[in-house]
């Protein structure tokens, strides 16, 4: 796969968090320990490059929960392919998301 983005450790951790079911910014921040100033630019950059697809939740749902609407992300086919590069470069990264590790 040609490089669509810089495969830094923070980018790899964000991709793995999405892969493991953490779908919106604050959830990714909680799962990774990365600050918002790192997570949100990575999410936007990966979405622009087609690695992630993001959709806004319905405003009514957010309003009912008395919070701002969330943007939910999922890996695209390109993103799934990029996980191979992530695991090749950072072979132990999957352990961060195993049950019982925090």
CNS distance restraints for C-alpha pairs under 8 A (distance, minus, plus):
assign (resid   1 and name CA) (resid  81 and name CA) 7.65 0.50 0.50
assign (resid   1 and name CA) (resid  82 and name CA) 7.54 0.50 0.50
assign (resid   4 and name CA) (resid  49 and name CA) 6.34 0.50 0.50
assign (resid   5 and name CA) (resid  45 and name CA) 7.96 0.50 0.50
assign (resid   5 and name CA) (resid  46 and name CA) 7.33 0.50 0.50
assign (resid   5 and name CA) (resid  49 and name CA) 7.51 0.50 0.50
assign (resid   6 and name CA) (resid  11 and name CA) 7.70 0.50 0.50
assign (resid   7 and name CA) (resid  11 and name CA) 6.02 0.50 0.50
assign (resid   7 and name CA) (resid  12 and name CA) 6.34 0.50 0.50
assign (resid   7 and name CA) (resid  86 and name CA) 7.29 0.50 0.50
assign (resid   8 and name CA) (resid  12 and name CA) 6.20 0.50 0.50
assign (resid   9 and name CA) (resid  13 and name CA) 6.13 0.50 0.50
assign (resid   9 and name CA) (resid  90 and name CA) 7.80 0.50 0.50
assign (resid  10 and name CA) (resid  14 and name CA) 6.21 0.50 0.50
assign (resid  10 and name CA) (resid  34 and name CA) 7.64 0.50 0.50
assign (resid  10 and name CA) (resid  38 and name CA) 7.64 0.50 0.50
assign (resid  10 and name CA) (resid  39 and name CA) 7.97 0.50 0.50
assign (resid  11 and name CA) (resid  15 and name CA) 6.26 0.50 0.50
assign (resid  11 and name CA) (resid  42 and name CA) 6.32 0.50 0.50
assign (resid  12 and name CA) (resid  16 and name CA) 6.20 0.50 0.50
assign (resid  12 and name CA) (resid  86 and name CA) 5.75 0.50 0.50
assign (resid  12 and name CA) (resid  90 and name CA) 7.93 0.50 0.50
assign (resid  13 and name CA) (resid  17 and name CA) 6.08 0.50 0.50
assign (resid  13 and name CA) (resid  32 and name CA) 6.68 0.50 0.50
assign (resid  13 and name CA) (resid  93 and name CA) 7.20 0.50 0.50
assign (resid  14 and name CA) (resid  18 and name CA) 6.30 0.50 0.50
assign (resid  14 and name CA) (resid  28 and name CA) 6.68 0.50 0.50
assign (resid  14 and name CA) (resid  32 and name CA) 7.16 0.50 0.50
assign (resid  14 and name CA) (resid  39 and name CA) 7.07 0.50 0.50
assign (resid  14 and name CA) (resid  42 and name CA) 7.62 0.50 0.50
assign (resid  14 and name CA) (resid  43 and name CA) 7.79 0.50 0.50
assign (resid  15 and name CA) (resid  19 and name CA) 6.15 0.50 0.50
assign (resid  15 and name CA) (resid  75 and name CA) 7.92 0.50 0.50
assign (resid  15 and name CA) (resid  79 and name CA) 7.85 0.50 0.50
assign (resid  15 and name CA) (resid  83 and name CA) 7.37 0.50 0.50
assign (resid  16 and name CA) (resid  20 and name CA) 6.12 0.50 0.50
assign (resid  16 and name CA) (resid  83 and name CA) 7.59 0.50 0.50
assign (resid  16 and name CA) (resid  93 and name CA) 7.77 0.50 0.50
assign (resid  16 and name CA) (resid  94 and name CA) 7.11 0.50 0.50
assign (resid  16 and name CA) (resid  97 and name CA) 7.95 0.50 0.50
assign (resid  17 and name CA) (resid  21 and name CA) 6.54 0.50 0.50
assign (resid  17 and name CA) (resid  22 and name CA) 5.42 0.50 0.50
assign (resid  17 and name CA) (resid  23 and name CA) 7.96 0.50 0.50
assign (resid  17 and name CA) (resid  28 and name CA) 6.06 0.50 0.50
assign (resid  17 and name CA) (resid  31 and name CA) 6.67 0.50 0.50
assign (resid  17 and name CA) (resid  32 and name CA) 7.07 0.50 0.50
assign (resid  17 and name CA) (resid  97 and name CA) 7.42 0.50 0.50
assign (resid  18 and name CA) (resid  22 and name CA) 4.86 0.50 0.50
assign (resid  18 and name CA) (resid  23 and name CA) 5.62 0.50 0.50
assign (resid  18 and name CA) (resid  28 and name CA) 7.18 0.50 0.50
assign (resid  18 and name CA) (resid  73 and name CA) 7.13 0.50 0.50
assign (resid  18 and name CA) (resid  74 and name CA) 6.48 0.50 0.50
assign (resid  18 and name CA) (resid  75 and name CA) 7.04 0.50 0.50
assign (resid  19 and name CA) (resid  74 and name CA) 7.66 0.50 0.50
assign (resid  19 and name CA) (resid  75 and name CA) 6.95 0.50 0.50
assign (resid  20 and name CA) (resid  97 and name CA) 7.06 0.50 0.50
assign (resid  22 and name CA) (resid  27 and name CA) 5.56 0.50 0.50
assign (resid  22 and name CA) (resid  28 and name CA) 5.46 0.50 0.50
assign (resid  22 and name CA) (resid  31 and name CA) 7.28 0.50 0.50
assign (resid  23 and name CA) (resid  27 and name CA) 6.64 0.50 0.50
assign (resid  23 and name CA) (resid  28 and name CA) 6.87 0.50 0.50
assign (resid  23 and name CA) (resid  72 and name CA) 5.11 0.50 0.50
assign (resid  23 and name CA) (resid  73 and name CA) 5.09 0.50 0.50
assign (resid  23 and name CA) (resid  74 and name CA) 6.67 0.50 0.50
assign (resid  24 and name CA) (resid  28 and name CA) 6.14 0.50 0.50
assign (resid  24 and name CA) (resid  70 and name CA) 6.42 0.50 0.50
assign (resid  24 and name CA) (resid  71 and name CA) 5.79 0.50 0.50
assign (resid  24 and name CA) (resid  72 and name CA) 4.79 0.50 0.50
assign (resid  24 and name CA) (resid  73 and name CA) 6.11 0.50 0.50
assign (resid  25 and name CA) (resid  29 and name CA) 6.15 0.50 0.50
assign (resid  25 and name CA) (resid  36 and name CA) 7.66 0.50 0.50
assign (resid  25 and name CA) (resid  39 and name CA) 6.83 0.50 0.50
assign (resid  25 and name CA) (resid  40 and name CA) 6.54 0.50 0.50
assign (resid  25 and name CA) (resid  43 and name CA) 7.88 0.50 0.50
assign (resid  25 and name CA) (resid  70 and name CA) 7.88 0.50 0.50
assign (resid  25 and name CA) (resid  71 and name CA) 7.48 0.50 0.50
assign (resid  25 and name CA) (resid  72 and name CA) 7.95 0.50 0.50
assign (resid  26 and name CA) (resid  30 and name CA) 6.14 0.50 0.50
assign (resid  26 and name CA) (resid  36 and name CA) 7.73 0.50 0.50
assign (resid  27 and name CA) (resid  31 and name CA) 6.15 0.50 0.50
assign (resid  28 and name CA) (resid  32 and name CA) 6.00 0.50 0.50
assign (resid  28 and name CA) (resid  39 and name CA) 7.37 0.50 0.50
assign (resid  29 and name CA) (resid  33 and name CA) 5.42 0.50 0.50
assign (resid  29 and name CA) (resid  34 and name CA) 5.26 0.50 0.50
assign (resid  29 and name CA) (resid  35 and name CA) 6.18 0.50 0.50
assign (resid  29 and name CA) (resid  36 and name CA) 6.66 0.50 0.50
assign (resid  29 and name CA) (resid  39 and name CA) 6.60 0.50 0.50
assign (resid  30 and name CA) (resid  34 and name CA) 7.57 0.50 0.50
assign (resid  34 and name CA) (resid  38 and name CA) 6.37 0.50 0.50
assign (resid  34 and name CA) (resid  39 and name CA) 6.42 0.50 0.50
assign (resid  35 and name CA) (resid  39 and name CA) 6.26 0.50 0.50
assign (resid  36 and name CA) (resid  40 and name CA) 5.73 0.50 0.50
assign (resid  37 and name CA) (resid  41 and name CA) 6.74 0.50 0.50
assign (resid  38 and name CA) (resid  42 and name CA) 6.42 0.50 0.50
assign (resid  39 and name CA) (resid  43 and name CA) 6.18 0.50 0.50
assign (resid  40 and name CA) (resid  44 and name CA) 6.17 0.50 0.50
assign (resid  41 and name CA) (resid  45 and name CA) 6.02 0.50 0.50
assign (resid  42 and name CA) (resid  46 and name CA) 6.03 0.50 0.50
assign (resid  43 and name CA) (resid  47 and name CA) 6.09 0.50 0.50
assign (resid  43 and name CA) (resid  52 and name CA) 7.56 0.50 0.50
assign (resid  44 and name CA) (resid  48 and name CA) 6.17 0.50 0.50
assign (resid  45 and name CA) (resid  49 and name CA) 6.33 0.50 0.50
assign (resid  46 and name CA) (resid  50 and name CA) 6.28 0.50 0.50
assign (resid  46 and name CA) (resid  51 and name CA) 5.10 0.50 0.50
assign (resid  46 and name CA) (resid  52 and name CA) 5.61 0.50 0.50
assign (resid  47 and name CA) (resid  51 and name CA) 5.69 0.50 0.50
assign (resid  47 and name CA) (resid  52 and name CA) 4.53 0.50 0.50
assign (resid  47 and name CA) (resid  53 and name CA) 5.62 0.50 0.50
assign (resid  47 and name CA) (resid  54 and name CA) 6.85 0.50 0.50
assign (resid  48 and name CA) (resid  52 and name CA) 7.93 0.50 0.50
assign (resid  50 and name CA) (resid  76 and name CA) 6.91 0.50 0.50
assign (resid  50 and name CA) (resid  78 and name CA) 6.77 0.50 0.50
assign (resid  50 and name CA) (resid  79 and name CA) 7.51 0.50 0.50
assign (resid  51 and name CA) (resid  75 and name CA) 6.16 0.50 0.50
assign (resid  51 and name CA) (resid  76 and name CA) 5.54 0.50 0.50
assign (resid  51 and name CA) (resid  77 and name CA) 7.49 0.50 0.50
assign (resid  51 and name CA) (resid  78 and name CA) 5.25 0.50 0.50
assign (resid  51 and name CA) (resid  79 and name CA) 4.22 0.50 0.50
assign (resid  51 and name CA) (resid  80 and name CA) 7.95 0.50 0.50
assign (resid  51 and name CA) (resid  82 and name CA) 7.71 0.50 0.50
assign (resid  52 and name CA) (resid  73 and name CA) 6.23 0.50 0.50
assign (resid  52 and name CA) (resid  74 and name CA) 5.55 0.50 0.50
assign (resid  52 and name CA) (resid  75 and name CA) 4.62 0.50 0.50
assign (resid  52 and name CA) (resid  76 and name CA) 5.34 0.50 0.50
assign (resid  52 and name CA) (resid  79 and name CA) 6.16 0.50 0.50
assign (resid  53 and name CA) (resid  73 and name CA) 5.50 0.50 0.50
assign (resid  53 and name CA) (resid  74 and name CA) 5.44 0.50 0.50
assign (resid  53 and name CA) (resid  75 and name CA) 6.35 0.50 0.50
assign (resid  53 and name CA) (resid  76 and name CA) 6.24 0.50 0.50
assign (resid  54 and name CA) (resid  71 and name CA) 6.08 0.50 0.50
assign (resid  54 and name CA) (resid  72 and name CA) 5.35 0.50 0.50
assign (resid  54 and name CA) (resid  73 and name CA) 4.31 0.50 0.50
assign (resid  54 and name CA) (resid  74 and name CA) 6.57 0.50 0.50
assign (resid  55 and name CA) (resid  71 and name CA) 5.43 0.50 0.50
assign (resid  55 and name CA) (resid  72 and name CA) 5.38 0.50 0.50
assign (resid  55 and name CA) (resid  73 and name CA) 6.63 0.50 0.50
assign (resid  56 and name CA) (resid  69 and name CA) 6.82 0.50 0.50
assign (resid  56 and name CA) (resid  70 and name CA) 5.90 0.50 0.50
assign (resid  56 and name CA) (resid  71 and name CA) 4.34 0.50 0.50
assign (resid  56 and name CA) (resid  72 and name CA) 6.19 0.50 0.50
assign (resid  57 and name CA) (resid  61 and name CA) 7.26 0.50 0.50
assign (resid  57 and name CA) (resid  62 and name CA) 7.41 0.50 0.50
assign (resid  57 and name CA) (resid  69 and name CA) 5.96 0.50 0.50
assign (resid  57 and name CA) (resid  70 and name CA) 5.71 0.50 0.50
assign (resid  57 and name CA) (resid  71 and name CA) 6.19 0.50 0.50
assign (resid  57 and name CA) (resid  72 and name CA) 6.99 0.50 0.50
assign (resid  58 and name CA) (resid  62 and name CA) 6.78 0.50 0.50
assign (resid  58 and name CA) (resid  69 and name CA) 7.11 0.50 0.50
assign (resid  59 and name CA) (resid  63 and name CA) 6.00 0.50 0.50
assign (resid  59 and name CA) (resid  69 and name CA) 5.82 0.50 0.50
assign (resid  60 and name CA) (resid  64 and name CA) 6.03 0.50 0.50
assign (resid  61 and name CA) (resid  65 and name CA) 6.39 0.50 0.50
assign (resid  61 and name CA) (resid  69 and name CA) 7.78 0.50 0.50
assign (resid  62 and name CA) (resid  66 and name CA) 6.08 0.50 0.50
assign (resid  62 and name CA) (resid  67 and name CA) 5.37 0.50 0.50
assign (resid  62 and name CA) (resid  68 and name CA) 5.76 0.50 0.50
assign (resid  62 and name CA) (resid  69 and name CA) 4.95 0.50 0.50
assign (resid  62 and name CA) (resid  70 and name CA) 7.46 0.50 0.50
assign (resid  63 and name CA) (resid  67 and name CA) 5.98 0.50 0.50
assign (resid  63 and name CA) (resid  68 and name CA) 7.08 0.50 0.50
assign (resid  63 and name CA) (resid  69 and name CA) 7.62 0.50 0.50
assign (resid  75 and name CA) (resid  79 and name CA) 4.90 0.50 0.50
assign (resid  75 and name CA) (resid  80 and name CA) 6.06 0.50 0.50
assign (resid  76 and name CA) (resid  80 and name CA) 6.22 0.50 0.50
assign (resid  77 and name CA) (resid  81 and name CA) 6.26 0.50 0.50
assign (resid  78 and name CA) (resid  82 and name CA) 6.16 0.50 0.50
assign (resid  79 and name CA) (resid  83 and name CA) 6.45 0.50 0.50
assign (resid  80 and name CA) (resid  84 and name CA) 7.49 0.50 0.50
assign (resid  81 and name CA) (resid  85 and name CA) 7.53 0.50 0.50
assign (resid  82 and name CA) (resid  86 and name CA) 6.39 0.50 0.50
assign (resid  83 and name CA) (resid  87 and name CA) 6.13 0.50 0.50
assign (resid  84 and name CA) (resid  88 and name CA) 6.09 0.50 0.50
assign (resid  85 and name CA) (resid  89 and name CA) 6.09 0.50 0.50
assign (resid  86 and name CA) (resid  90 and name CA) 5.81 0.50 0.50
assign (resid  86 and name CA) (resid  91 and name CA) 7.58 0.50 0.50
assign (resid  87 and name CA) (resid  91 and name CA) 4.68 0.50 0.50
assign (resid  87 and name CA) (resid  92 and name CA) 7.43 0.50 0.50
assign (resid  87 and name CA) (resid  93 and name CA) 6.95 0.50 0.50
assign (resid  87 and name CA) (resid  94 and name CA) 7.68 0.50 0.50
assign (resid  92 and name CA) (resid  96 and name CA) 7.86 0.50 0.50
assign (resid  93 and name CA) (resid  97 and name CA) 7.96 0.50 0.50
assign (resid  94 and name CA) (resid  98 and name CA) 6.97 0.50 0.50
assign (resid  95 and name CA) (resid 101 and name CA) 7.47 0.50 0.50
assign (resid  96 and name CA) (resid 101 and name CA) 6.25 0.50 0.50
assign (resid  96 and name CA) (resid 102 and name CA) 6.96 0.50 0.50
assign (resid  97 and name CA) (resid 101 and name CA) 6.72 0.50 0.50
assign (resid  97 and name CA) (resid 102 and name CA) 7.78 0.50 0.50
